[in-house]
């Protein structure tokens, strides 16, 4: 006969979180996946009410008690629970009462990671489509621009020092400006020149440039994990990618006249077993760039990494698109979360020699 300890080992090997409750919804058992999901150990919660997993006001315990009264099994999909630590998770769960032993089995499948991977895959695919479209348009635009510029130069030579010199000069200058804009849309023309790069050297360079720009008007904070190993990448491209993000934060803070105590924080941490798009990595470095500005308008936040999308009247909408392109060449990804008073750009880059 298989002993209880053997059953526990089997349950601990499951990716599904399993919690066993009595009919008072007090915890009898939870497996390793449930411990990881709720951030508790079995010793901490045994014989405690299931309510302790949740923040006040979450209706999950009440809905379970209601189901228990009717002694019915049910499954719910894409439910959001607010936990005791104020984090929110999305999950599927099944509730199975067993009257013979007065126990309830709760099987929980967290979905946040699955939904995140699905969103990233869709987003990366749409970014690729957008990038190909932008490149095609850029090439189509550059061809007539070259003809216009050449014609303006010939016209300037024919007219000499006439009253139309100013007009031809404006044509040439505006053509050059449009060509530079198109070149920025095309992004870097050469692949990354890879070598071992200390991510904190990159960020310190970006921070130094930013401090020179803001002087004492914006507080620059850094919180680095010194144990992060070198990544493999193009230092110049990485500096450009991070500088674009920090510059956006500076502009958002500087253009807000009601901003109190403006600050930007750069934070580095390591994430384990992390999936970026379709690729799973043992280790990635997460670089968070946070500001306490007004936030990004909700009507554009889902599209801010596409070219020409901007919330600023003077902006070109290319900085973040270029940054995402550069980080993408390093097999990384940039994500954004924003609300008034708290905006975070999270940059994920694989650690290890295979990341480029």
Secondary structure, 3 states (H helix, E strand, C coil): CCCHHHHHHHHHCCCCEEEEEECCCEEEEECHHHHHHHCCCHHHHCCCEHHHHECCCCCHHHHHHHHHHCCCCEEEEEEEEEECCCCEEEEEEEEEEECCCCEEEEEEEECHHHHHHHHHHHHHHHHHHHHHHHHHHHHHHHHHHHHHHHHHHHHHHHHCCCCCHHHHHHHHHHHHHHHHHHHHHHCCCCCCCCEEECHHHHHHHHHHHHHHHHCCCCEEEEECCCCCCCEEECHHHHHHHHHHHHHHHHHHHHCCCCCCCCEEEEEEEEEEEEEECCEEEEEEEEEEEEECCCCCCCCCHHHCCCCCCCCCCCCCCCHHHHHHHHHHHCCCEEEEEEECCEEEEEEEEECCCCCC
